[in-house]
Amino acid sequence: MRLRHLLPLLLLFGPFLVASESCFRFFPGSFKVIGGHPAYAVAKNRFLSLVCPPNKKVIANDPFKGLCLFEDTAAKPFYLTAAKPPLFYCPANRPEPVEIVSYPVSIYPGKLKKEYENEGALFGGCCRLAGLVASGGIWFDTAAIRKLIKGDTRHGDIGVRFTAEKEKVTVTAVDPFSKLPLMPGDRLMAIEKLNHPTLRQLRERIDRCQAGETLFLLVGRNGKSFGLHAACFDRVGGGKLSDTFLEHYGIWFDDRLAVREIAHDGIAYKKGIRRGDRLVMIEGKKVKNQAEVRVLLSHYGVKKSVPENMLWERENFQFFLALPAL
């Protein structure tokens, strides 16, 4: 095959060939496996991983995204680049070209077409790091990495969960502690001066709102529209953390509604809830997962109240314990 025939192929696949042969050799000591998890140097003596390793100085940890920046020795960090195709997944037996289904936004990860079993990273041409990949094919780009390097782990919230149905953004759940007059099924028509925002645009705007700031929402319901101002506050649930709205009390659940983490200075701990306790019932209604709790509490949000009767379980012993209104 003549050179002129090889040139288009080299231009197309060259970055993959370079990376597969020499990426980690170009950056000695910038890739490590620590505590069973791959870690990548993203700044001088700063490594990024999906888990905070023990016995390392944590610089910044974003629990919503599951990204941890910690201190370790690396003189030459990887170059960071925007996640623009062509990209490939590494480490693996061989770096693989990837197909992106969606990009990350706010606390929500992006999605790759292939669901990789192992953690890894996305690289572009010339050994440029483009993102971190968790198992299942979810990933975060360098925008999240750069934010973490700045020490910014805060995310805004207004206490409403949205979804997009037929290109229309609608309310799915309302935090009872936000005291907003919204209901599941309400349609979001505008936020601030942006009419008919996409779900991505909405999440980005809410994510960067500061505590104490207010956002104007134009909402549609039953053929009529009304406006309201939603107060912003620091996000407490969502992403890698549980999102039941009970996180306001300082408790975070696993998939079975057992308390996985609890803040010792939070209301729940002071009332007697402990790690491992499992939420069984709210106001006589059984709850099995986070989605059921979120939906049930959302009805209280419409009524601007919180449930008074909660059944918990600890080592096969069940007890009632109500959490006070916030």
C-alpha positions, 0 to 999 in steps of 0.5 A: 500500500502506498504512502498516500493510501496510508496517510488517511488511516494514520490520521484517523487511527494515529492517536490510538496507536500512539497511546497504546504504545507509549502514553504511560511511558511518556508520563512515568509515575503519572498512572498508579493503582492505589487501593485497587483503583486506578489513579491519574496525575491531573496536576503536579503531585495531584492524583484523581481517582474514583475512590479516596484512598486511605493514608493519602492527603485528600485535597478535594472530594466530590461525593456527588460525582464520586471523584477524589483528588489527593496528594501523591508524587508526580512530577509530570501530570497528564495533559487535560483536554476536552472530551471530543471524539475520537477518544479511547478507553484505557487501561485495558488489554488494548485501548478501545475506541469509544462511542459517547451516548451522552455527556456529563452535566451537573452531578449527572455522569455521561454515558458510554455505549459500552458498559465497561466492567473496570474503571479507567480513563478516556484519552484523546490524541497525544496522550491527553486525558479527557475523562474518568470512567466508572464501571457500567460505562458512566464517565465524567469529563475534564470540566469536572476534573478542573473544577475539583482541582480548584477545590470546588465541590459545591452543587446548587439545588432548589429542591425539585427533580425534573425529567424530559418527556417528549422534549418537555421538561417536567417535575417528577418530585418536590422536596418537602423542605423547599416549600415550593408550590409545585407538583409532579407533572408540572411543566417548566416553561422558563428559568430566568430569561431562558425559555423552554430550556433543555434538561441539560440547560436547566441542570447546569443553571441550578447546579451553579446557583449560589446558596441564598440566590433565587431563580425565577421559574415559569411553570405550566399546569392544566393549561395555565402558567404561573411564575415563582421564585425558588431559593437556592441551597447547597445540594445534599442528595443525588448523584452517587449519594442517595436522593430521598430528601431525608438527606437534610437530616444528615442521613444517606441510604443504600439501595435497600434504605439502610443508612449508609452514612450519617452526620454526627452533627445532624438531626437524625443522629441526635434523634437516635438513628444510627448507621445500618438502621433501615427505613421500613415505612412512612405514615403506614406505607411501606417503602422499598427503595429511594424512588418510593421515598422520594415520590411519597415525600413529594406529596408532602411537599405539595402539602408543605408538610413532612410525615410524622410517623416513620418505622425503622428497623435495627437488627430485626427490632422495629421502632417508630421514630419521627424526625422533626420538621426543618 
